[in-house]
């Protein structure tokens, strides 16, 4: 089970939840990161704080439990290095997968990471790479006890970039993206609203979602609204990838829209 939604709290999360946390103030980010990591410690997870700067341990001083965990090895701090941006999305997922396996071997229930990833988004190419990584690591989380809070400093990134990053997380703290697309065990899930205004953002998000076994399985139960433009975009992406679009929804209106558009190769399931 994973959390999905917009929230202003970082505690009470599941062992494999994935949060996007745009922030305005570094002190606020550090406080939320400390809460998120302390919450993971209560679940028996190893905690890891990744950020820029020096003396990173002081960033977590607001949570005494973290100070103790840093001393006894249940928590660690990692300085974000510029070379981190040179790793491919697939390589970075392997890094966290190995760290999660190591945590399990050491007797922890999993791994929880809070990271200021702003420095990794410095060009259109690096944005594409971090978006690909966000979806790949989200897919990894669907079946593994790894949880992450991905933070981005608003003052350093344009709002469309924040919206794109936000749209790729099941949980976020800002309504700057009209929908959220995240991984499921057999496809993707969509939440929110999709209309003609959000088509470009949807196309960018779909670029990271590779259909599996000839099908693009979309859990649309969390969609409040999707118009024909959005549905045609989903259908077009599936066809471009030689896949069948499979829509899961409890709303009969979606099946009616599929029928009205004559999309006879789309499968609607409940």
Secondary structure, 3 states (H helix, E strand, C coil): CCCCEECCCCCCCCCCCEEEEEECCHHHHHHHHHHHHHHHHHCCEEEEEEECCCCHHHHHCCCHHHHHHHHHCCEEEEECCHHHHHCCHHHHHHHHHHHHHHHHHCCCCEEEEEEECHHHCCCHHHHHHHHHHHHHHHHHHCCCCEEEEEEEEHHHCCHHHHHHHHCCCCEECCCCCCEEEEECCCCEEEEEEECHHHHHHHHHHHCCCCCECCEEEEEEEEEEEECHHHHHHHHHHHHHCCCEEEEECCCHHHHHHHHHCCCCCCEEEC
